[in-house]
Amino acid sequence: MAQPGPHLDQEMFSCSICLDLLKEPVTIPCGHSYCMTCIKSHWDEEEGKKLLSCPQCRHSFTPRPALVKNTMLADLVEELKKTGLQAAAAAADLCPAGPEDVACDVCTGSKLKAAKSCSVCLVSFCHQHLQPHYELPAYIKHRLVEASTKLQENICSRHSEAMKMFCRTDRQCICYLCPVDEHRGHDAVSAAAERTERQRELEGSRQRLQQRLQDRHEEVELLQQEVEAIGRSADQTVENSQKLFTELIRLLEQKRCEVKQRIRSQQETEVGRVKELQEKLEQEIKGG
């Protein structure tokens, strides 16, 4: 039956950046602990920002906090390596690599399931063969990652060396021997420098994209304001035209009444004149 104790302890003393046991542990002001190299690298990448932050709680610091090795925590991690990792290694002996598992490259005969891969050695290790990476100073700065079958993709097919450089001329990863022959005179930099440059370019692209999105949002807002202004103007025009036509109808009705009254008045005048003439003629007829 598995013993959960060492596993839980290992999680408690793991760095949340590299997900491995703490190496040269440091505790930052917010209380969280990281590997010295991990938090340094993280803050180096944030160098352009005004504030540095904790990767876990996002608490910000200014100025950059000084990093001092937490010796008490380091001792606890060392003790954990001697106890928990040994127990894990013993358990791993009972877990041979399956068809879909990453196998330990060091095991001879029956291969055990790999626990981690080393990005420096470019080798995958089971728990038992991984222990020197935790104990020997020569391996202490090696970066351990989740076990992977793709490590050989980082090996130069020409020189069988790790490809830790990047040729900007040919846009491909190379090893340190490549600039001597087929990449002689090319613009070659370390993979880390290229990664930093790519990250800087990506950040620049992200900021430009963010600015374009913000500009588009502002344009949409301005267009919406223009639509609303057009609506208000149209409503005002309709209201004004309604008032104008109402006034025109009133004036026309008034003029109609005036014309009608004038016509009737002229009618009465003409009828009176004609009747008066008619009466005069009738009297002349009678007198004749």
Secondary structure as GFF3:
##gff-version 3
##sequence-region A 1 288
A	DSSP	alpha_helix	4	12	.	.	.	ID=ss1
A	DSSP	beta_strand	25	27	.	.	.	ID=ss2
A	DSSP	beta_strand	33	35	.	.	.	ID=ss3
A	DSSP	alpha_helix	36	45	.	.	.	ID=ss4
A	DSSP	beta_strand	52	53	.	.	.	ID=ss5
A	DSSP	beta_strand	60	61	.	.	.	ID=ss6
A	DSSP	alpha_helix	71	92	.	.	.	ID=ss7
A	DSSP	beta_strand	116	118	.	.	.	ID=ss8
A	DSSP	beta_strand	123	125	.	.	.	ID=ss9
A	DSSP	alpha_helix	127	135	.	.	.	ID=ss10
A	DSSP	three_ten_helix	137	139	.	.	.	ID=ss11
A	DSSP	beta_strand	144	146	.	.	.	ID=ss12
A	DSSP	three_ten_helix	151	154	.	.	.	ID=ss13
A	DSSP	beta_strand	165	167	.	.	.	ID=ss14
A	DSSP	beta_strand	172	174	.	.	.	ID=ss15
A	DSSP	three_ten_helix	178	180	.	.	.	ID=ss16
A	DSSP	beta_strand	188	190	.	.	.	ID=ss17
A	DSSP	alpha_helix	191	287	.	.	.	ID=ss18
###
